[in-house]
């Protein structure tokens, strides 16, 4: 796989896209901590699941033996990112996410999107 052959990239942990996606997932856990208890199995769980899915799919795809599989998992990660953004918007509309927490999540999501997109492009070559 091309990503494994690049200098300095030995595991998925070396991918900046994975590192930033982990930052996003961690930030989601912190941001959803104050959500109402009745949202624990609803919006809180949904936001956390899709946020965790992003770095998980990057890691799983990296571990696959074929480049085409890595690309497929990167696309799944990107889909989870879009799902996260939709759920974050719902949380904003319900006034659960606002201010610095919302700004931080939006910024990290944009950064992860750019990194995953760049990684996808590099795999298409």
N, C-alpha and C positions, 0 to 999 in steps of 0.2 A: 504494500500500500504506500502511495506516495507520501502521505503524512508521516509515516514511520521512518522513511528514509531521509527526511529533512534533518539537517544538523540541529541538534539540541532538542528534538522532539522524540522522546522515547516512549512516553505513555500519554494517555489522554490528559493527565494532570499538567502536562507541559503546554497544552493548548490554551491560549488566552481566552478563547470563547468559552471553554469549560470553566475556567477560573472566574470569569465575570458572571457566568450563569449561576455558579455556586454563590457568589456575592448576592445576586438577585434573590435566590431562594432563601438565603439567610435573612435578608432584609424583609422579605415577605413574612417570614415567621415573626419578626419583631413588630412589623407594622400591623399584623392581624391580632396580636396579643390583646389589645384593648377592645376588639370587636365584642358586641353583645353575646352573652352566653348562648342565646337561642340560635346564633349563627355558627356555633361550633361545628355542627355537622352539615351546614349549608355552605354559605359563602366563604367562611374561613377555611374549611376543608378543601373547597374547590380551588381557591387561590393557591393554597399550599401545594395541592396535588399537581396543578399545571406548572407551577414554578419549579418543583422538584423534578418534573418530567424533562425539563430542558437539559440540565447537565447530565441527567441519567441517560438520555438518548444520545447525547454527544459521546459519552463514555462507551455505551454499548456499541454504537456504530464504529468507533475507533477500534474496538476489539474484534470486529468482524474481519474475515479474511479477504474480502473483496472490496475494491474501491466503490463498486456500484452499491453495495450494502451500506457503506459509510455514508454515501450521498443520501440514500433513502432515510437513514436515521437522522441525518442533519435536517432533512426536510420535515421529519416528524417533530424534531426539536423546534423548528421554526413554527410549525403549526401550534405546538404547545405554548410558544411565546405569544402568538396571536390570541389564543384562547385566554391566556393570562391577562393580556391587555384588555380584552372585552370584559372579563370579570372585574378587573381593577376599575374600569369605567363604571360598572354597576355599583361597586363599593363607593365610588365617588358620588354617584347620583343618590345613594342612600345616606350620604354624609358620614360614612364610616372611615373613608380615606380622605384626608385633606392636608393642606399645608406642606410642611417639610417631608412628611412620610410619602405623600403622593408625588411630590416633585422628585424625590430620590428614586422611587420605583419607576417613574416614567423615564428618567435619565438612564438608569441601569438597563431598562428594557430596550431603549433605543441603541445603547452601546452593544448589548448582546445581539440585537438584530443585525447591526452592521458587521459584527464579528462573525456570526454564523453565515451571513450572506457572503462575506469574503472567503470563508472557509469552503463554502459550497462552490463558489467560482473557481477556487484553486483545484478542487476535485474534478471539475468538468474539463479541465485542460488535458 
